[in-house]
Amino acid sequence: MAENYRTYQSRISVSPEGDDLLSSYALLFGKAEKTLFAKLESSKNLTPLKREFIKQFGLTARQFNSISASLNGRLASIKERRPGLIAEAERRIKKAKRVLKGTTDPAQLHQKKRKLAILQSRLDRLVKDHLSGKVRLCFGSNELFRKQFHLKDNGYASHNEWLKEWQASRNKQFFVIGSKDETAGCQSCVATIAENGSIALRIRLPNVLVTKHLILKNICFAYGHDTITSAIGRNLSDNKDNWQAINYRFLKDDKGWRVFVSVAISKVQVISRKDIGVIGVDINANHLAITETDRFGNPVEYFPIPCVTYGKTLEQRRAIIGDAVCQAVAFAVCRSKPLVIERLKFQAKKAVLEGECPRYARMLSAMAYTLIQTIIRARAFDTGIEVHEVNPAYTSVIGQYKFRTRYGMSGHNASALVIGRRFFGFGETLPSQLQVTLPLSVRNRSRHVWSQWAVVSRKALAAPAAHMRSGNSRSLPSPVFDKARLVTIPPVAGEIPACESSSALFG
């Protein structure tokens, strides 16, 4: 059975003595991890280092495995991300060169040249590291490291004040790896369930510390508590085939300690049926456009869900997006239809914002498309709703010029309709009034119909695009919602309930 891994977090209450023990554990973990990174970068093999580190830092074998797994995860993430960073840097350089050619102001010309030189230097370093296999890893973050050069501007009274924060940032967490053949899924952090339903953790401390174990009690998770207790219960059963690994990460912040628990989630039964239709989702900067279709591609219901994330913190964005996605998935559950989204990657667009209209740049930078897509998949997975992706080519243009007026819907909901129809493979021929506006050579081509939509896109949107690039603050109109069809969706908290009909939610 396919599994999906999920991580949940909770704030834990720790006594002063327990805080000292956890802080000492994190300090030792950080020192060992940084030392291991230095030795691996000097081309030393990992296997002979295990005995050396166990003796040097007073660790157990499992604690060394946790350090190694945490470090290898960081290194693998950097290596996997590097080709994308190289491609992004190349796109930014290409765009910067085009902007530089059109710049005549001496002051701006100087700044553009400096920026281009910085981008080129960054690209050269990325390519060099990629070819050599070298990994640059800053423990404590590059942003905090650079703050020491501008102490007053960053609110530090002295370098020692910055240094204290720097050391705390480098040694504020530790990882405990689990295994499916160990007690409760992790012998270095054994979890038990108390009579009141809370979770207790018995942490195995490093040998160098005076105390061998630390017990944390009354841990409850606002989300995923039942999932975690279920995983703990399975590891106590006689059937070893149901056992699973449980991993823990302890992190200290300004408010105290938090624990992150990672467990495997068994896939639930799929309840969506694509043979009765789908629900297209068009992700925009300030809302989600939802359009339900039947199996013939005709619209059944459509409405927007507000999702404004501009100017919000990461936690606020997660909360806003979570509420919006919860409503979209609740609608899919009631209709028993899968969700269809576009296969988009905004990194490429965000990499070429140089010289664009400020409002357009802010809008695109604020779009948390990846986060929205991730939460959609997670919510849909939990409720048995399938999520499909389609090619995003010309969905907005087709929706605008073929379906918006026909069905009296907004342009974004029309795009969502096209997204849903594309899942079924419906062709989108041009309306007759657009056919006659095309050059005869284009109309007579025996090529894909998208080539005709490409011509429509260039011809019909050339003027608005030029107006937008001119810097006019009104160049990006807000989406037009059809108030007659606007649906008020009640907030859905916690688990998304199943319902027999959609009338309870959508009238």
C-alpha positions in Angstrom: 0.0 0.0 0.0 1.4 3.4 -1.0 2.3 5.7 1.9 2.6 9.4 2.3 4.9 10.9 5.0 3.5 13.7 7.1 5.1 15.9 9.9 3.2 17.3 12.8 4.4 19.7 15.5 3.6 20.7 19.1 4.9 23.0 21.7 6.2 21.1 24.7 6.5 22.2 28.4 10.0 21.7 29.8 11.4 22.3 33.3 14.5 24.4 33.7 16.5 21.2 34.2 15.0 19.7 31.2 15.7 22.8 29.1 19.4 22.6 30.1 19.6 19.0 29.1 17.9 19.6 25.7 20.1 22.6 25.1 23.2 20.5 25.9 22.0 17.8 23.5 21.4 20.4 20.7 24.9 22.0 21.3 26.6 18.6 21.1 24.5 17.6 18.0 25.4 20.9 16.3 29.2 20.5 17.0 29.2 16.9 15.8 27.2 17.8 12.6 29.5 20.6 11.7 32.6 18.5 12.4 31.2 15.6 10.3 30.5 18.0 7.4 34.1 19.3 7.5 35.5 15.8 7.4 33.2 14.6 4.6 34.1 17.7 2.5 37.8 16.7 2.9 36.9 13.4 1.1 36.9 11.2 4.2 34.8 8.1 4.2 31.8 8.0 6.5 32.2 4.4 7.8 35.4 4.7 9.8 34.2 8.1 11.2 31.4 6.4 13.2 33.7 4.9 15.9 35.7 8.1 16.1 32.7 10.3 16.6 31.1 8.0 19.2 34.2 8.2 21.3 35.0 11.9 20.7 31.5 13.3 21.4 30.2 10.6 23.7 27.4 9.5 21.4 25.5 6.3 20.9 25.5 4.5 17.5 21.9 5.6 16.8 22.7 9.2 17.7 25.5 9.2 15.2 23.2 7.8 12.6 20.8 10.6 13.4 23.5 13.2 12.8 24.6 11.5 9.6 21.0 11.3 8.3 20.3 15.0 9.1 23.5 16.1 7.4 23.0 13.9 4.3 19.5 15.2 4.0 20.8 18.8 3.9 23.5 18.0 1.4 21.1 16.0 -0.9 18.6 18.9 -0.8 21.3 21.4 -1.9 22.6 19.2 -4.7 19.1 18.6 -6.0 18.2 22.3 -5.9 21.4 23.5 -7.6 20.5 22.7 -11.3 17.3 24.8 -10.7 19.3 27.6 -9.2 21.7 27.6 -12.2 18.8 27.7 -14.7 17.2 30.5 -12.6 20.4 32.5 -12.6 20.8 32.1 -16.4 17.2 33.4 -16.9 17.8 36.4 -14.6 21.1 37.2 -16.4 19.3 37.0 -19.8 16.6 39.3 -18.7 19.0 41.7 -17.0 21.0 42.0 -20.3 17.8 42.9 -22.2 16.8 45.5 -19.6 20.4 46.9 -19.7 20.2 47.5 -23.5 17.1 49.7 -23.0 18.5 51.7 -20.1 19.7 55.2 -20.9 19.8 56.9 -17.5 23.5 57.0 -16.2 22.6 56.2 -12.6 20.3 53.3 -13.5 22.9 52.1 -16.0 25.5 51.9 -13.3 23.2 49.9 -11.0 22.1 47.6 -13.7 25.7 46.8 -14.6 26.6 46.1 -10.9 23.6 43.8 -10.6 24.5 42.0 -13.8 28.1 41.4 -12.5 26.7 40.1 -9.2 24.4 37.7 -11.0 27.2 36.5 -13.3 29.5 35.9 -10.3 26.8 33.9 -8.6 26.2 31.8 -11.7 30.0 31.1 -12.1 30.2 29.9 -8.5 27.1 27.7 -8.9 28.4 26.1 -12.1 31.9 25.5 -10.5 30.4 23.9 -7.4 28.1 21.7 -9.5 30.9 20.4 -11.7 33.2 19.7 -8.7 30.5 18.3 -6.4 31.3 20.8 -3.7 28.5 21.8 -1.3 28.4 25.2 0.5 26.5 24.9 3.7 26.1 27.7 6.3 25.0 26.5 9.7 23.0 29.4 11.2 21.9 30.9 7.8 23.7 33.3 5.5 21.3 36.1 6.3 22.2 36.0 10.0 25.9 35.7 9.2 25.8 38.9 7.1 24.2 40.9 9.9 27.5 41.1 11.8 28.8 43.6 9.2 26.0 46.0 9.9 25.4 45.7 13.6 23.6 49.0 14.3 21.3 48.6 11.2 20.2 45.2 12.4 19.6 46.2 16.0 22.8 44.9 17.7 24.5 46.9 20.4 27.8 45.0 20.0 29.4 42.1 18.1 29.1 39.9 21.2 25.3 40.3 21.1 25.3 39.2 17.5 27.7 36.3 18.3 25.4 35.0 21.1 22.5 34.9 18.7 24.7 33.3 16.0 25.8 30.5 18.3 22.2 29.9 19.5 21.0 29.7 15.8 23.7 27.1 15.0 22.9 24.9 17.9 19.2 25.1 18.5 17.9 21.7 17.2 18.7 17.9 17.1 17.2 15.1 15.1 16.3 11.6 16.4 16.0 9.0 13.6 13.7 6.0 14.0 13.5 2.5 12.6 10.5 0.2 12.1 12.3 -2.7 14.0 12.9 -0.6 17.2 10.8 -0.1 20.3 7.8 2.2 19.5 9.5 3.0 16.1 12.5 4.8 17.7 14.7 3.4 20.5 16.4 6.8 21.1 13.0 8.5 21.7 10.4 6.0 22.9 6.8 7.2 22.9 4.0 6.0 25.1 0.4 6.9 25.4 -0.9 8.1 28.8 -4.4 7.3 30.2 -5.6 10.8 29.4 -4.6 10.3 25.7 -1.5 12.5 25.8 1.9 11.3 24.6 5.0 10.9 26.8 8.5 10.8 25.3 11.6 9.2 26.9 14.6 10.7 25.2 17.9 8.8 25.3 20.6 11.5 26.0 24.2 11.3 24.8 26.6 9.3 27.0 28.7 12.5 27.7 25.8 14.0 29.7 25.3 13.1 33.3 21.7 12.1 33.0 20.9 9.1 30.7 17.2 9.8 30.0 14.8 12.7 29.9 11.1 12.1 30.1 8.6 14.7 28.6 5.0 14.3 29.5 1.5 15.6 28.5 2.4 16.3 24.8 -0.7 16.9 22.6 -0.8 17.8 19.0 -3.5 20.2 17.7 -3.3 18.4 14.3 -2.5 14.8 13.7 -2.6 13.6 17.3 -4.8 10.6 16.4 -2.5 9.8 13.5 0.6 9.8 15.8 -1.1 7.7 18.6 -2.3 5.2 15.9 1.3 4.9 14.6 2.6 4.3 18.2 -0.2 1.7 18.8 0.7 -0.2 15.6 4.3 -0.4 16.8 3.2 -2.1 20.0 1.2 -4.8 18.2 2.4 -8.4 17.6 2.2 -8.0 13.8 5.6 -6.6 12.9 4.5 -6.0 9.3 2.5 -3.0 10.6 5.4 -1.5 12.5 6.8 1.8 11.1 9.6 4.2 11.8 8.8 7.4 13.7 11.3 10.3 13.5 11.6 13.3 15.9 13.1 16.7 15.6 13.4 19.0 18.6 13.8 22.7 17.9 14.2 25.7 20.3 12.9 29.1 19.4 12.1 32.4 21.2 9.1 30.8 23.0 10.8 27.5 24.0 10.9 24.0 22.6 8.9 22.4 19.9 8.8 18.7 18.8 8.2 17.6 15.2 7.0 14.1 14.6 7.2 12.4 11.2 5.0 9.4 10.5 3.9 7.5 7.4 0.2 7.9 6.5 -1.5 5.0 4.8 -3.4 6.1 1.7 -7.2 6.3 2.2 -9.8 5.0 -0.1 -10.4 7.1 -3.2 -13.9 8.6 -3.2 -13.7 10.8 -6.3 -15.1 9.7 -9.6 -13.8 11.2 -12.8 -16.5 9.6 -14.9 -19.1 12.1 -13.5 -17.0 15.2 -14.1 -14.1 17.2 -12.5 -13.5 20.4 -10.6 -11.0 22.8 -12.2 -9.0 25.0 -9.9 -7.3 28.2 -11.3 -4.8 29.5 -8.7 -4.5 33.3 -8.7 -2.7 36.0 -6.6 -5.8 36.8 -4.5 -8.2 33.9 -4.9 -8.9 30.4 -6.1 -11.3 30.1 -9.0 -13.4 26.9 -8.7 -15.4 25.6 -11.7 -17.2 22.3 -11.6 -17.9 20.5 -14.9 -19.9 17.4 -15.8 -18.4 14.6 -17.8 -19.1 16.4 -21.1 -17.1 19.5 -20.0 -20.1 21.7 -19.4 -20.0 24.0 -16.3 -22.2 23.1 -13.4 -21.1 25.5 -10.7 -18.4 28.1 -10.3 -17.3 30.6 -7.6 -14.2 32.2 -6.2 -12.6 31.5 -2.8 -10.6 34.5 -1.4 -6.9 33.8 -0.8 -5.0 37.0 -0.3 -1.4 36.3 0.9 0.3 39.6 -0.1 2.0 41.3 2.9 1.5 38.3 5.2 4.0 36.3 7.1 4.7 32.6 6.3 2.5 31.4 9.2 -0.3 33.7 8.1 0.0 32.5 4.5 -0.3 28.9 5.6 -3.4 29.7 7.6 -5.1 31.7 4.8 -4.2 29.1 2.2 -5.3 26.3 4.5 -8.7 27.8 4.9 -9.2 28.4 1.2 -8.0 24.9 0.2 -10.2 23.3 2.9 -13.2 24.9 1.3 -12.2 23.8 -2.2 -11.6 20.2 -1.0 -14.9 20.2 0.9 -16.7 21.1 -2.3 -14.9 18.2 -4.1 -15.8 15.8 -1.3 -19.5 16.7 -1.5 -19.5 16.4 -5.3 -17.2 13.3 -5.3 -15.2 14.7 -8.1 -11.4 14.9 -8.5 -9.5 18.3 -8.6 -7.6 19.4 -11.7 -4.9 22.0 -11.4 -2.3 23.4 -13.8 1.2 22.1 -14.0 2.9 25.4 -13.3 6.3 26.5 -12.1 6.5 30.1 -11.0 10.3 30.1 -10.3 11.0 30.8 -14.0 8.6 33.8 -14.0 9.8 35.1 -10.7 13.4 35.0 -12.0 12.7 37.5 -14.8 10.9 40.3 -12.9 13.6 42.8 -13.8 12.1 45.9 -15.5 8.5 44.7 -15.0 5.6 46.8 -13.7 6.1 47.1 -9.9 2.5 46.0 -9.2 2.9 43.0 -11.4 6.2 42.1 -9.8 4.8 42.3 -6.3 1.8 40.2 -7.3 3.9 37.4 -8.8 6.4 37.4 -5.9 3.5 37.1 -3.4 1.9 34.2 -5.2 2.5 31.1 -3.1 1.7 28.7 -5.9 3.9 25.9 -4.7 2.6 26.2 -1.1 -1.0 26.2 -2.4 -0.4 23.2 -4.6 1.3 21.3 -1.7 -1.6 22.0 0.7 -4.2 21.0 -2.0 -2.4 17.6 -2.4 -2.2 17.1 1.3 -5.8 17.9 2.0 -7.1 15.9 -1.0 -4.9 12.9 0.0 -6.5 12.9 3.5 -10.1 12.9 2.1 -9.6 10.4 -0.8 -9.8 13.1 -3.5 -7.6 12.6 -6.6 -5.6 15.6 -7.9 -4.6 15.7 -11.6 -2.3 18.1 -13.5 -2.8 19.4 -17.0 -0.7 21.5 -19.4 -1.3 25.2 -18.7 -0.8 26.4 -22.2 -3.3 29.2 -23.2 -5.9 28.3 -20.6 -6.4 32.0 -19.7 -6.7 33.1 -23.3 -9.1 30.3 -24.2 -11.3 30.9 -21.2 -11.3 34.7 -21.8 -12.3 34.6 -25.5 -14.4 31.4 -25.7 -16.2 30.8 -22.4 -16.3 34.0 -20.3 -19.1 35.7 -22.3 -20.9 32.5 -23.2 -21.5 31.5 -19.6 -21.3 34.9 -18.0 -18.5 33.9 -15.6 -15.3 35.7 -14.6 -12.2 35.2 -16.7 -10.5 33.2 -13.9 -13.5 30.8 -13.6 -13.5 30.5 -17.4 -9.8 29.5 -17.1 -10.7 26.9 -14.4 -13.4 25.6 -16.9 -10.7 25.1 -19.6 -8.5 23.4 -17.0 -11.2 20.9 -16.2 -12.1 20.3 -19.9 -8.4 19.8 -20.7 -8.3 16.8 -18.3 -10.9 15.1 -20.6 -8.9 16.0 -23.7 -11.5 18.2 -25.3 -10.2 20.3 -28.2 -10.7 24.0 -28.0 -11.3 25.3 -31.5 -11.5 29.0 -32.0 -14.9 30.7 -32.2 -15.9 31.7 -35.7 -15.6 35.4 -34.9 -11.9 34.9 -34.0 -11.2 32.6 -37.0 -11.8 35.4 -39.5 -9.4 37.7 -37.7 -6.5 35.3 -38.2 -4.2 35.6 -41.3 -5.2 33.2 -44.0 -1.8 31.3 -43.7 -2.6 30.6 -40.0 -6.2 29.5 -40.7 -5.1 27.0 -43.4 -2.4 25.4 -41.3 -2.7 21.7 -40.4 -1.0 22.3 -37.1 -2.2 22.0 -33.5 -5.0 24.4 -32.6 -2.8 25.9 -29.9 -0.8 27.5 -32.7 -3.9 29.5 -33.6 -4.5 30.4 -29.9 -0.9 31.6 -29.8 -1.7 34.1 -32.6 -4.8 35.2 -30.8 -2.8 35.7 -27.6 -0.1 37.8 -29.3 -2.6 39.9 -31.3 -5.3 40.4 -28.6 -3.0 40.9 -25.6 -0.2 42.9 -27.2 -1.7 46.3 -26.2 -2.6 45.4 -22.6 0.8 43.9 -22.1 2.5 47.0 -23.4 0.3 49.1 -21.1 1.3 47.0 -18.1 5.0 47.2 -18.8 4.7 51.0 -19.0 4.4 51.1 -15.2 0.7 52.2 -15.1 -0.6 51.2 -11.6 -4.0 50.4 -13.1 -2.6 48.0 -15.7 -3.7 44.9 -13.7 -7.4 45.0 -13.1 -8.8 43.0 -10.2 -10.6 39.8 -11.1 -14.3 40.3 -11.9 -16.6 38.1 -9.8 -20.1 37.1 -11.0 -22.1 38.2 -7.9 -25.1 36.4 -9.1 -23.2 33.1 -8.9 -21.0 34.0 -5.9 -21.3 31.2 -3.3 -20.7 31.8 0.4 -18.9 28.8 1.8 -18.8 28.4 5.6 -15.4 27.8 7.2 -14.5 24.2 7.7 -12.4 23.4 10.8 -10.4 20.3 11.4 -11.3 17.2 9.4 -13.4 17.9 6.3 -16.8 16.2 6.9 -18.5 14.1 4.2 -22.0 15.2 3.2 -24.7 13.5 1.3 -25.5 16.5 -0.9 -23.9 19.8 -1.6 -27.0 21.8 -0.6 -25.8 22.1 3.0 -22.8 23.9 1.9 -23.7 25.6 -1.3 -27.5 26.1 -1.2 
